[in-house]
Amino acid sequence: TNDFLAKLPSTYIMKPTHTSGRIVLVKDGGNETKCLKHLCKSVPGRKDIDMRRTCQAALDEEYGQEKGEVWYNRIQRACLFEEVLPDVGSKGFMDYKIWLMNGQVHLVQVNGKHQKKADKSTRTFLTPGGKYVPTNVEDLVRNFVGPAKEFSKPRYWKKMLSDAQTISRAVAEEFRNDGQDAASKSFLRVDFFGFASKYTFAEVTFAPGGCGQKFLPAGAEAYFGHVQSAATNIDPELAPAVLDLLQQEEQQKILKASPTYSSLHFTLEALDKARVGGRYRRLKKGGKFRKMRDTAIANQLRFTATKVT
């Protein structure tokens, strides 16, 4: 209603609870509107966004049914009105996406801006411990987004990952209460917006990119699929060594012969082969490795080394 809108701040965002898109940025008390994500409804004959029609269209939408994302049906339909975070897009802004499999953090995706080219973005994958993982994901618009050359973990890194675990457990409990125990353990991505000295929750998703994206190279897709379906938890800090191993010629032949990689076995003996060419050196008994060179193996993706501090 007009009375409700009059109580809102001069600048805010409207978005639905249960769909993708229809996100509207409102400025100057409603005199200026902008569609931030597709499917907004315009005022007939004008470029302005019709807030009521946009919200109603979202409330009427059976989102996710055609893609099998049936969990959206469990969310109460509504239109949210949120404050605008002024630091979003600033120099220190980062978009953190925490990938959890079976309730455990396995990857931290960091989306940021190129240090020297402000119009270019970076996408870097790290283990929870901060090791660079030589992987990437297919981009929906097919624009290659490479990793940052340097990355410094913020002081809230451990707390942010802990919060992601807490959110994951809460979501899993909801699934268990609904009799879907298997779904509670499988996969969840928890996103945060990060700033110089603080961070804030953004969203959770069960199907990034509508499950239409794949890890690159192919060995990474096979490995993380193995991690997600494994009966026991796999140490996330092994990912860099395993992906290096899967890029070797012998393993590439296996991958081509068995695309699903049903024969994946990550024993210490197999990981020892990753030391070929001086790539890794065993630190101590127990299978821990230290990277001995800076460049990543996945040359087909033009990976550059990410220096993590």
Protein Blocks (a to p, Z undefined) as FASTA:
>chain_A
ZZlmmmpcfbdcdddfkbgejiacdeehhpaccdfbghiacdehiabdcfklmmmmmmmp
cghklnopamlmmpccddddddddfkgopaklccdddddeehiafbdcdddddfklmkbc
cdddddfkopacddddddfklpacdddfbdcddfklmmmmmmmmmmmmmmmmmmmmnopa
klmmmpccddddddfkbccdfbdcfbgghlpaccddfklmmmmmmmmmpmbdcdfklmmm
mmmmmmpmklmmmmmmmmnopmgccdfklmmmmmgghlaccfbghhiacdfbfbdfklmn
opacdddZZ
